[in-house]
Amino acid sequence: MAKSPEQKPERFELIGQHGDLSGNIRLRYGSGADDPQVFVLTLTPQYVARSLKDGQPVTFIELEKYAYDNAGELRAKAVFGKEFGLVTLVLD
């Protein structure tokens, strides 16, 4: 959806993250902690292993480091998903 010049772009930032029992990290993006329509990007160990071209299993710490080191790229994927009307995207 195109914004008119007088409208400020909606703030869209990382507002939280947590790990789950499967070893994934769920990154929550939105306009703030009280955003009723957050976007959740799930980062899986398989995705990170392929991205690192290592082929070895990754630890949760390596998953967190990847999320930190690639924050801009992951946010761009979240923006793309949200613009498509999605509320979640799994990078598998």
C-alpha positions in Angstrom: 0.0 0.0 0.0 1.5 3.3 -1.1 1.7 6.1 1.5 0.9 9.7 0.7 3.7 12.2 1.2 2.1 13.6 4.3 1.8 10.3 6.1 4.8 9.2 8.2 6.0 5.7 7.5 4.8 3.2 10.1 7.5 2.3 12.6 8.4 -1.4 12.2 11.1 -2.7 14.4 12.2 -5.8 16.4 10.1 -5.7 19.6 11.0 -9.1 21.0 12.4 -12.5 20.5 12.2 -15.9 22.2 13.4 -19.4 21.6 11.1 -22.5 21.5 11.6 -26.1 22.4 12.3 -27.0 18.8 15.4 -24.8 18.8 13.8 -22.0 16.7 14.0 -18.3 17.4 10.8 -16.3 17.0 11.5 -12.7 16.1 8.6 -10.3 16.8 8.3 -7.1 14.7 5.9 -4.3 15.1 5.4 -0.6 15.9 5.9 -1.1 19.6 5.3 -3.4 22.6 1.5 -2.7 22.5 1.2 -3.4 18.7 -1.9 -5.6 18.3 -0.8 -6.9 14.9 2.8 -8.1 15.3 4.7 -10.0 12.6 6.5 -13.1 13.7 9.6 -14.3 11.7 10.7 -17.8 12.8 14.4 -18.5 12.3 15.2 -22.2 12.2 18.5 -24.0 12.8 18.2 -25.6 9.3 17.9 -22.2 7.6 21.0 -20.8 9.5 23.0 -23.9 8.7 22.3 -23.5 5.0 23.0 -19.8 5.1 26.3 -20.4 6.7 27.1 -23.1 4.1 28.5 -25.2 6.8 26.2 -28.1 6.7 26.8 -28.7 10.4 24.1 -28.5 13.0 24.0 -25.1 14.7 23.7 -24.4 18.4 21.1 -22.0 19.9 23.9 -19.5 20.6 24.9 -19.6 16.9 21.3 -19.1 16.0 21.2 -16.0 18.2 24.5 -14.7 16.8 23.1 -15.1 13.2 20.0 -13.2 14.2 22.1 -10.4 15.6 24.6 -10.3 12.7 21.9 -10.4 10.1 19.3 -8.1 11.8 18.9 -5.8 8.7 18.3 -8.7 6.3 15.9 -10.4 8.6 13.9 -7.2 9.2 13.7 -6.8 5.4 12.2 -10.3 5.1 9.7 -9.4 7.8 8.8 -6.1 6.0 8.3 -8.1 2.7 6.1 -10.6 4.5 4.0 -7.9 6.2 3.6 -6.0 2.9 2.3 -9.3 1.4 -0.4 -9.4 4.1 1.2 -12.2 6.1 1.4 -12.2 9.9 4.1 -14.9 10.2 6.9 -16.3 8.0 9.1 -19.4 8.7 12.6 -19.4 7.3 13.2 -23.1 7.1 
